Amino acid sequence: MSQCFIFITIELLGNTKLKANSKFLCQMCALTCLLLCLSMGTLLAFHLYHIAKNVTTVEFHIEEMKTDNPFKKSKIIDNFKELFGSDYI
């Protein structure tokens, strides 16, 4: 990742001309960083959804659970407080 950051910084901020191989490598590093951010962002959003609904991953995937979650609080912030504690939120 540090090599990607160096190449992207050189291309964006530097006045130097990059060779074709370096430019291709920089573009691949930028694409890799973008895809990594998208995948990690999706994972973060999925986990925040689980926290907001107060369910585990197993409970999310069980087909038989057609009833409402008995542990769900009335407010979403209460679900976050239950997990992280009231001092942090």
Residue frames as qw, qx, qy, qz and C-alpha x, y, z in Angstrom:
[[0.000, 0.885, 0.466, 0.000, 0.00, 0.00, 0.00],
 [0.305, -0.770, 0.089, 0.553, 2.84, 2.39, 0.70],
 [0.368, -0.081, 0.598, 0.707, 4.15, 1.90, -2.83],
 [0.141, 0.665, 0.658, 0.325, 0.72, 2.73, -4.21],
 [0.189, -0.911, -0.251, 0.265, 0.62, 5.88, -2.11],
 [0.395, -0.522, 0.330, 0.680, 4.07, 6.93, -3.32],
 [0.304, 0.185, 0.679, 0.643, 3.22, 6.42, -6.99],
 [0.024, 0.796, 0.582, 0.166, -0.12, 8.20, -6.69],
 [0.289, -0.844, -0.084, 0.444, 1.53, 11.11, -4.88],
 [0.389, -0.290, 0.471, 0.736, 4.21, 11.41, -7.56],
 [0.214, 0.413, 0.695, 0.548, 1.66, 11.44, -10.34],
 [0.096, -0.847, -0.516, -0.090, -0.77, 13.85, -8.71],
 [0.312, -0.915, -0.048, 0.251, 1.56, 16.29, -6.97],
 [0.559, -0.402, 0.398, 0.607, 4.87, 15.99, -8.76],
 [0.405, 0.779, -0.140, -0.457, 5.90, 17.77, -11.90],
 [0.228, -0.408, 0.823, 0.323, 7.97, 14.84, -13.10],
 [0.721, 0.286, -0.355, -0.522, 7.02, 12.89, -16.19],
 [0.696, -0.232, 0.664, -0.145, 6.48, 9.22, -15.52],
 [0.084, 0.263, -0.848, -0.453, 7.48, 6.52, -17.95],
 [0.649, -0.067, -0.456, -0.606, 4.79, 4.33, -19.50],
 [0.598, -0.117, -0.779, 0.151, 5.49, 1.43, -17.12],
 [0.150, -0.103, -0.571, 0.801, 5.38, 3.71, -14.09],
 [0.410, -0.014, -0.048, -0.911, 2.17, 5.35, -15.26],
 [0.689, -0.115, -0.617, -0.362, 0.53, 1.94, -15.77],
 [0.483, -0.124, -0.748, 0.438, 1.72, 0.82, -12.34],
 [0.067, 0.040, 0.350, -0.934, 0.35, 4.01, -10.81],
 [0.575, -0.066, -0.276, -0.768, -3.03, 3.46, -12.48],
 [0.682, -0.131, -0.717, -0.066, -3.13, -0.14, -11.25],
 [0.297, -0.093, -0.651, 0.693, -2.28, 1.00, -7.72],
 [0.294, -0.003, 0.121, -0.948, -5.02, 3.61, -7.86],
 [0.678, -0.093, -0.494, -0.536, -7.50, 1.00, -9.09],
 [0.577, -0.107, -0.767, 0.260, -6.43, -1.40, -6.35],
 [0.071, -0.064, -0.501, 0.860, -6.87, 1.30, -3.69],
 [0.476, -0.041, -0.132, -0.868, -10.30, 2.19, -5.08],
 [0.714, -0.114, -0.625, -0.295, -11.48, -1.43, -5.10],
 [0.442, -0.089, -0.732, 0.511, -10.13, -1.98, -1.60],
 [0.131, 0.026, 0.324, -0.937, -11.95, 1.10, -0.32],
 [0.606, -0.066, -0.326, -0.722, -15.19, 0.01, -2.00],
 [0.689, -0.126, -0.712, -0.043, -15.04, -3.51, -0.59],
 [0.326, -0.111, -0.651, 0.677, -14.12, -2.35, 2.93],
 [0.268, -0.028, 0.105, -0.957, -16.80, 0.35, 2.79],
 [0.675, -0.135, -0.501, -0.525, -19.39, -2.24, 1.80],
 [0.602, -0.144, -0.736, 0.273, -18.31, -4.48, 4.67],
 [0.096, -0.040, -0.456, 0.884, -18.49, -1.54, 7.09],
 [0.467, -0.085, -0.131, -0.870, -21.98, -0.61, 5.90],
 [0.697, -0.148, -0.657, -0.247, -23.14, -4.22, 6.24],
 [0.473, -0.158, -0.696, 0.517, -21.86, -4.40, 9.83],
 [0.106, 0.004, 0.258, -0.960, -23.40, -1.05, 10.74],
 [0.604, -0.150, -0.400, -0.673, -26.71, -2.37, 9.39],
 [0.658, -0.186, -0.723, 0.101, -26.36, -5.42, 11.65],
 [0.244, -0.099, -0.545, 0.796, -25.67, -3.20, 14.65],
 [0.311, -0.064, -0.017, -0.948, -28.64, -0.97, 13.85],
 [0.729, -0.153, -0.434, -0.507, -30.96, -3.99, 13.59],
 [0.459, -0.495, 0.628, -0.387, -29.31, -5.69, 16.59],
 [0.979, 0.111, 0.075, -0.152, -28.81, -9.05, 14.85],
 [0.488, -0.490, 0.639, 0.337, -25.84, -11.31, 14.31],
 [0.275, 0.407, -0.657, -0.572, -24.74, -12.60, 10.93],
 [0.003, -0.090, -0.996, -0.023, -26.18, -16.02, 11.70],
 [0.243, 0.533, 0.636, -0.502, -29.55, -14.53, 12.67],
 [0.291, 0.570, -0.206, -0.740, -29.53, -12.48, 9.48],
 [0.292, 0.306, -0.784, -0.455, -29.19, -15.59, 7.33],
 [0.200, 0.155, 0.939, -0.233, -31.70, -17.86, 9.08],
 [0.236, -0.211, -0.597, -0.737, -34.72, -18.30, 6.84],
 [0.378, -0.484, -0.789, 0.019, -36.96, -19.51, 9.66],
 [0.208, -0.406, -0.398, 0.796, -36.73, -16.21, 11.56],
 [0.041, 0.550, 0.544, 0.632, -39.85, -14.58, 10.17],
 [0.365, -0.822, -0.427, 0.097, -40.77, -12.89, 13.46],
 [0.060, 0.920, -0.164, 0.350, -39.51, -9.57, 14.74],
 [0.546, 0.253, -0.584, 0.545, -36.27, -9.47, 16.66],
 [0.553, -0.725, -0.410, -0.001, -37.11, -9.49, 20.39],
 [0.613, -0.405, -0.105, 0.671, -33.82, -7.70, 21.21],
 [0.290, 0.477, 0.277, 0.782, -34.41, -4.77, 18.86],
 [0.150, -0.436, -0.410, 0.787, -34.70, -1.46, 20.66],
 [0.294, 0.816, 0.467, -0.171, -37.16, 1.27, 19.71],
 [0.190, 0.942, -0.198, -0.195, -34.39, 3.62, 18.57],
 [0.841, 0.424, -0.223, 0.250, -31.38, 2.73, 16.44],
 [0.109, 0.719, -0.474, 0.496, -29.08, 4.72, 18.73],
 [0.714, -0.463, 0.382, -0.360, -30.10, 2.43, 21.60],
 [0.986, 0.149, 0.014, 0.075, -28.86, -0.58, 19.62],
 [0.537, 0.615, -0.334, 0.471, -25.49, 1.14, 19.15],
 [0.296, -0.674, 0.428, -0.525, -25.38, 2.03, 22.86],
 [0.931, -0.250, 0.183, -0.196, -26.03, -1.59, 23.77],
 [0.912, 0.274, -0.085, 0.292, -23.03, -2.72, 21.76],
 [0.494, 0.508, -0.246, 0.662, -20.54, 0.10, 22.35],
 [0.409, -0.436, -0.527, 0.604, -21.77, 1.43, 25.69],
 [0.027, 0.925, 0.376, 0.055, -23.36, 4.76, 26.50],
 [0.420, -0.720, 0.123, 0.538, -20.03, 6.45, 27.26],
 [0.424, -0.140, 0.556, 0.701, -18.86, 6.31, 23.64],
 [0.129, 0.501, 0.652, 0.554, -22.00, 7.49, 21.89]]
